[in-house]
């Protein structure tokens, strides 16, 4: 996932949060959360940290797209590959399986 917006959207989908719920839980304006998801705006590191805390995912991954090397970063890369394959019509995991695994991966690399 190349952009903050891509990663944020994936994390929101994985946790089944709505934009409105995320805005309320992070104390950010709903319009700003939508801009982050659309890629028309990017948060400050402090706001990205707050969003990651609410979504339960790794702060570095959400903001920069990487995590420290090791077992967990390999899992994230495998999930990203599965996501890209699914976007190109090559389904290796169904959407619900992907969400469950993705959420667990994000939580494990915090």
N, C-alpha and C positions, 0 to 999 in steps of 0.2 A: 504494500500500500504506500503510494508515493507521497501523498499530501496529508497534512493534518486533518483536513476535511474528510478524507477517505478513512483514516484511522478512527476519527471521532464517530463517524457514521457507523462503522463496523462495531465499535464498542457500545454505542447506543442500541443497535440492533441486538447485540449479544445479551445485553442486560434487559432488553424489552422496555427500556425507559422511553418516555415520550419527550419531545423537546420541551414541552411545558413542565413536566416533572423535573427534568434536568435544570431548567431555569430556576424553578422554585428551590430545589435542593442546593444549588450553588449560589443562590442569591444574585443571579445575573438576569438582565432583561431578556425576555423571550426572543425579541428581535435579534439580539446579539448572538444567542445560541444558534438561531437559524442562520445567521451570517457565517458563523464558524462552520456549520455543517455544509453550507453552500460553497464555502471557500472564498467568500468575498471579504472575509476578515479573519485574522488569526489572533489568538489570545496572547496576553503577556504570559511569561512563565508562571507567575503567581496564579493567574486564572486557570491556566492549563493544569497546574498542580491540583487546584481545587476540583476541577472537572474530573481528573483522574481519580482522586480520592472518592468522589461520589460514585463513579462508574466502577471502582474497584480494580483499576488496571494500572500498569506500570507507567510512571510519570515520564520517564525518558522515551519509552516507546510511543506514547501518545504525542508528545511534543516533537520528537526528532526522528522517530521511526526505527530506533534501534534499542537493544537491551544489551547488557553485558554478555560477553561470550560464555558459552557453557550449554548445558543440557536444555535450559529453558529457552535460550535464543534459538536453538535448533528447532524446538517445537513451534515457536512462533513462525520461523521461516517455512516450516512444513505446512502450517495452517494458512499462511499467505499464499503459498503455491496452490493449495487446494482451492482457495478462494479465487485465484486467477483462473485456474482450470474450470471452475464452475461458471465464471463469467464468460468463458470462451466455449461453453457448452460441453465441457468434459467433466461430468459429475462424478466425483470420488466420494463425497460425503453429502448426505442430504442436509438441507438448511438447518433443521433442528439439531442434528448431530454436530454440525459445525458450530452453532451458537453455544452449545453446552461445552464443547471442547475448548473453544475460544475463550469463553468466560473463565474456565478453570485455568487455562494458560496465563491469562492476564493476571489473575489473582495470585498465581504461584510465582510470578516474577517481580512482585512488588518489592 
